[in-house]
Each structure stands twice: as structure tokens, then as C-alpha cells.
Amino acid sequence: MNRTNAMEFLKQYDTLQKSCQIIDEQMFDTASLLGEIKREENLSRNTQNESVTRRVDKYVSHLTDEYKHLSIRKKLLTHRLKQIESVVNALPKNERKVAERFFLSTDKHHAAEELMEELEFEKTQIYRIRTRALDMIGEMISNIPLSKDAYDET
């Protein structure tokens, strides 16, 4: 069970990174839109009627809240990424290399072959190290929530 939990824990890494990239894009778009609206609002404030001003203020408020929400989500995701990285960094050298290559690297397809060359080990040794790394990670994360459920309150 610990090994399965360790794999699930490490598999979150890619999704978290992609989510952070998407949030960065959304935050950029939201900030740009807010800036544009505020500039336009300042230019036309004198010519707008009160009803339009209230709608614009409401829209600006909504965008500001959205930006704050995205910022909080980004902090939570970044925290989780750092958790995963710190667990992997706590592994011994070979286990760390194997775990990084199999689970955190963008090119996982040839991980075993690359590690065989780099570490000068047989393929079976690489997979034994991988299993040992997963067992160690499983032990380290036994008290860490595996899913976003821990952050649903935010």
C-alpha cells in the first residue's frame, strides 16, 4: 500500500506543474484585463452615468476576487510541488536520481535506459532502486494527504 501511495504522490507532480502554468496564464490575463478596464474607466469616468459606473465597479471587484482566488490556488499548488520535491530530495543519491527520472522528469519514456548508462547498473538494479525509492517515499508520506481534498476548504 505504501508503494501505491508513493506512486500516486509522485504522479501528482506533472498535473501540479501544468495547473500552475494554467493559473499563471489566467492570472496574467486577469491582471491585464483589470489594468485595461481601470485605464478605460479613468478616461471615461466623467462621461459615464451612475448605473454604468456601478456595473464597471462590480466587474472590477469580481476580477479582483478572481485574481486573489487564483493566487491562493497557485500558492497551494506550489506548496504541494515543494512537498513532493523535498520528499524526493530526502532520498539517498541513487534513489533520488531514479525517482526524479521516473516520476518528475518530462521525459520518462527512456528513464531506465538512460539511468543504466548514467549509473552503470543493470536494468534490474535500476528497477530495484526504483522499488526501494517508492518504499522509502511511502514511509515518508504516510501522514501527508495524497489529494487536493486537504485544500478544498480554501
N, C-alpha and C positions, 0 to 999 in steps of 0.2 A: 504493500500500500504506500509506503514512503516513497518508493521509486516512482510510482504513478503520480503521486503528488508533486514530486520534484520535476517530472516532465511537464506537468500542467503549469507549474510555477514558471518554468523556463520558456514554455511556449507562449506565454503572455507577452514576452519581450517584443516580438515583431509587431503584434497588434498595438501595444502601447506606443511604440515608436511611430507607427502610421497614424494613430489617433493624435499624437502630439503634433505631427505635421499638419494634419487637417485643422486642428484647433488653431495653430499658428496662422494658417491661411484665413480662417474665419475671423480671428482677432484682427488681422491686418485689414480685411475687407470692412469689418465693423468700424474700426478706428478711422479708416479712410472716409467711409460714408458719414460718420459723425462729424468729422472735420469739414467735409463738404457742406453738410446741412448747416452747421454753425456759421460758416462763412456766408452762405446764401442768406441765412436768417439775419445776420448782422447787416447785410446790404439792403434787405427789403423790410426790415422791422418797421420802419416808419410808414410804409405803404400798406402793410397788412392790416386786416381788421382783427378784432379780438378773437373771433372764432378760429381763424387760421392760425394765429399765434398759439392758442391753446393746443390745437392739433399738432403743430410742429413741436411744441414743448413736450407733449405726451410721447411723440415719436422719438425725440431725442432721449427722453427718460427711459423708454423701452430699450433703445440701442445701448445706452449706458449700462443698464441692468444686464443685458445680454453679454456685453463685454466683460463685466465683472464675473458673471457665471462661467464664461469660457476661461477666464483667468484662474478661477478656483479649480475647475476641472483639469486644467493644464498642470497646476501645482500638484494635484493628487496623482495624476499620471506620472509626472516626473518623479514624485516620491516613490512610486511603485517601481519605476525603472531603476532608480538608485538602490532600492532594496534588492532587486534581482542582481544588479552588478556587484553590490557589496557581498552578497552570499557567494557568488562565483569567485570574487576576488579573495575570499577567505579560504579557498581550496588550495591544496598543495599545487606546485607548479604544473606538473603533467596533467592532473585532473582539471585544473583551471583551463589550460590550453584546449583540452579535449572538449570540455563543456562549452567554452566560448565558440569553438569551431562548429560543433554540432548544433548548438541551440541559439547562440547570439549573433553569429555571423550572417551576412547577407547571402553568402554562397555556401549552402550546407550540402549541396549535391555531391561534392567530391571531398568531403571532410576527412573521411577515413584514409583515402589515398594520399592526400596532402600531409596528414599527420604521420603516416607511415614514413614518408620521406623526411619530414622535418625532425621527428623524434627517433628515427631509425628503429622502429618497432614493427613487429608483425601485425597484421590486421587483427588477429585475435587478441593481441595485447592491447591494441587501441580500444577495442570493444570492452575488454575487461576494465580498463581505466575509465571508460565511459560509465560502465555499471557502478564502479566504485564511486565515481563523482556523483552520480544520481543518488546513491545510498547516503553519501555524506550530506548532500543538499537536502535530501528528505529528512534527515535528522535535524539539520539547522532550521528548517522552515516549519517544523511541526507545530509551532504556535503562531504562524503568520497566516492570516486569511488568504485563500487562494484566488478569490474572485473579487469583482468590484462591489460585491454585496457589503463589504465593510465600509464603503464610501457612499452608499445610497442615501444616507442621511443628509448629505450636503446638497 
